[in-house]
Amino acid sequence: MTTYAVTGATGKLGRLVLDELLQKTDAANVVALARDPAALADYAAKGVQVRAADYDDPASLDAALAGVDRVLLISGNAVGQRERQHGAVIDAAKKAGVSYLAYTSVLNAQGSKLALAGEHVLTEKLLEKSGLNYDVLRMPWYSENYTGALGPSVEHGAIYGATGEGRLSTATRADLAGGAVGALLKSPGGKVYELAGDTSWSMDEFAAEVGRQAGKPVKYVNQSESDYAKTLEGVGLPPPVAALLASTSYLSGFGELYSESKDLSTLSGRPTTPISETIAAALKG
Ligand SMILES: NC(=O)c1ccc[n+]([C@@H]2O[C@H](COP(=O)([O-])OP(=O)(O)OC[C@H]3O[C@@H](n4cnc5c(N)ncnc54)[C@H](OP(=O)(O)O)[C@@H]3O)[C@@H](O)[C@H]2O)c1
């Protein structure tokens, strides 16, 4: 029997990966890695092996990957620490002799101007040097990033951003979990997948669809990068986070988060979720 380990299993993507894996293989073959194993008591009750693992504690990673065949390394969220953290998982995977590892990178990572892409590129380089059999799963922005706060947008009839007319190939976390599990189960390794959503959209189209579904006009207000950062600060985001998001929004106007790749629906074996469905789910609350 092949065993599959998932790092970051307590996270929003990680839990969806566990759910998807449980549809495809016996729970006993699934190893969920968590800093706090108690957080996954619901999965342990289903028969999943929950093991303690901290990207900052290499010994915990060695123990957690013992006897594992295939690993999904979900990137961490400690920006600035991630090359070292991911490197620790890669080293532990080598020591454990895993037969395959898939890593969640960012869409179009090579040559990307996005500030967040740097650590992904560095991790991809570590993988190149590792000698492991691996795939890179380059992920777009989650569709949910755009639908998390639609209530105030509908109320004020406006959605703000700095993306201009740029197109975005987002996908839902559930779509991406399907792609990741497709890779874990079927991919031979040696591939870089660009896991774009099947259909792209612009912020104007997004706002129009929100308005259509909400039954009132909602317009897209395009701002400069610095004005959008101020808008984000105005709704309570800390300045460094606002600056990072505004920069991402601005750069995505130049295609940084756009791709025509159909790797995601091919790997998952199903079409990706149109943005209209993600909007509908968010508006239903
Ligand atoms: N594509 C996008 O739009 C997008 C957006 C945001 C983030 N991301 C990236 O995609 C990843 C997964 O997304 P998500 O939505 O599932 O994020 P999330 O809900 O924030 O989950 C992050 C996961 O990383 C784990 N983690 C953090 N530091 C760790 C450490 N030192 N050792 C072990 N595990 C650690 C967290 O564990 P704990 O439960 O212990 O904290 C959690 O399971 C993120 O971590 C980030 O790299 C992508």
The ligand as an SDF file (V2000), in Angstrom:
LIG
                    3D

 48 52  0  0  0  0  0  0  0  0999 V2000
   -2.6920   30.7720   -3.6400 N   0  0  0  0  0  0  0  0  0  0  0  0
   -3.1000   31.6530   -2.7340 C   0  0  0  0  0  0  0  0  0  0  0  0
   -3.9830   32.4950   -2.9820 O   0  0  0  0  0  0  0  0  0  0  0  0
   -2.5260   31.6080   -1.3710 C   0  0  0  0  0  0  0  0  0  0  0  0
   -3.0300   32.4850   -0.4160 C   0  0  0  0  0  0  0  0  0  0  0  0
   -2.5000   32.4020    0.8640 C   0  0  0  0  0  0  0  0  0  0  0  0
   -1.4950   31.4780    1.1470 C   0  0  0  0  0  0  0  0  0  0  0  0
   -1.0400   30.6490    0.1700 N   0  0  0  0  0  0  0  0  0  0  0  0
    0.0360   29.6560    0.4200 C   0  0  0  0  0  0  0  0  0  0  0  0
   -0.5860   28.3700    0.3830 O   0  0  0  0  0  0  0  0  0  0  0  0
   -0.4280   27.7190    1.6490 C   0  0  0  0  0  0  0  0  0  0  0  0
   -1.6740   26.9270    1.9860 C   0  0  0  0  0  0  0  0  0  0  0  0
   -2.7940   27.8040    1.9610 O   0  0  0  0  0  0  0  0  0  0  0  0
   -3.9170   27.7250    3.0910 P   0  0  0  0  0  0  0  0  0  0  0  0
   -5.0300   28.5570    2.6200 O   0  0  0  0  0  0  0  0  0  0  0  0
   -4.1530   26.3070    3.4830 O   0  0  0  0  0  0  0  0  0  0  0  0
   -3.1580   28.4730    4.2980 O   0  0  0  0  0  0  0  0  0  0  0  0
   -3.4340   28.3380    5.8660 P   0  0  0  0  0  0  0  0  0  0  0  0
   -4.8600   27.9670    6.1150 O   0  0  0  0  0  0  0  0  0  0  0  0
   -2.9010   29.5750    6.4820 O   0  0  0  0  0  0  0  0  0  0  0  0
   -2.5310   27.0830    6.3020 O   0  0  0  0  0  0  0  0  0  0  0  0
   -1.1540   27.1980    6.5010 C   0  0  0  0  0  0  0  0  0  0  0  0
   -0.6740   25.8530    7.0110 C   0  0  0  0  0  0  0  0  0  0  0  0
    0.7420   25.9230    7.1950 O   0  0  0  0  0  0  0  0  0  0  0  0
    1.0170   25.3560    8.4600 C   0  0  0  0  0  0  0  0  0  0  0  0
    2.2700   25.8430    9.0230 N   0  0  0  0  0  0  0  0  0  0  0  0
    2.6510   27.1160    9.2080 C   0  0  0  0  0  0  0  0  0  0  0  0
    3.8570   27.1590    9.8010 N   0  0  0  0  0  0  0  0  0  0  0  0
    4.2110   25.8670   10.0200 C   0  0  0  0  0  0  0  0  0  0  0  0
    5.3300   25.2630   10.6180 C   0  0  0  0  0  0  0  0  0  0  0  0
    6.3510   25.9750   11.1540 N   0  0  0  0  0  0  0  0  0  0  0  0
    5.3870   23.9100   10.6570 N   0  0  0  0  0  0  0  0  0  0  0  0
    4.3940   23.1650   10.1460 C   0  0  0  0  0  0  0  0  0  0  0  0
    3.2940   23.6820    9.5710 N   0  0  0  0  0  0  0  0  0  0  0  0
    3.2160   25.0230    9.5230 C   0  0  0  0  0  0  0  0  0  0  0  0
   -0.1470   25.7860    9.3260 C   0  0  0  0  0  0  0  0  0  0  0  0
   -0.1730   25.0080   10.5100 O   0  0  0  0  0  0  0  0  0  0  0  0
   -0.8250   25.5380   11.8910 P   0  0  0  0  0  0  0  0  0  0  0  0
   -2.2810   25.1140   11.8520 O   0  0  0  0  0  0  0  0  0  0  0  0
   -0.0380   24.8470   12.9310 O   0  0  0  0  0  0  0  0  0  0  0  0
   -0.6580   27.0360   11.9280 O   0  0  0  0  0  0  0  0  0  0  0  0
   -1.2830   25.4760    8.3770 C   0  0  0  0  0  0  0  0  0  0  0  0
   -1.5810   24.1020    8.3750 O   0  0  0  0  0  0  0  0  0  0  0  0
   -0.1120   28.8630    2.6280 C   0  0  0  0  0  0  0  0  0  0  0  0
    0.6220   28.3800    3.7360 O   0  0  0  0  0  0  0  0  0  0  0  0
    0.6980   29.8090    1.7600 C   0  0  0  0  0  0  0  0  0  0  0  0
    2.0440   29.3630    1.6030 O   0  0  0  0  0  0  0  0  0  0  0  0
   -1.5520   30.6920   -1.0630 C   0  0  0  0  0  0  0  0  0  0  0  0
  1  2  1  0
  2  3  2  0
  2  4  1  0
  4  5  1  0
  4 48  2  0
  5  6  2  0
  6  7  1  0
  7  8  2  0
  8  9  1  0
  8 48  1  0
  9 10  1  0
  9 46  1  0
 10 11  1  0
 11 12  1  0
 11 44  1  0
 12 13  1  0
 13 14  1  0
 14 15  2  0
 14 16  1  0
 14 17  1  0
 17 18  1  0
 18 19  2  0
 18 20  1  0
 18 21  1  0
 21 22  1  0
 22 23  1  0
 23 24  1  0
 23 42  1  0
 24 25  1  0
 25 26  1  0
 25 36  1  0
 26 27  1  0
 26 35  1  0
 27 28  2  0
 28 29  1  0
 29 30  1  0
 29 35  2  0
 30 31  1  0
 30 32  2  0
 32 33  1  0
 33 34  2  0
 34 35  1  0
 36 37  1  0
 36 42  1  0
 37 38  1  0
 38 39  2  0
 38 40  1  0
 38 41  1  0
 42 43  1  0
 44 45  1  0
 44 46  1  0
 46 47  1  0
M  CHG  2   8   1  16  -1
M  END
$$$$
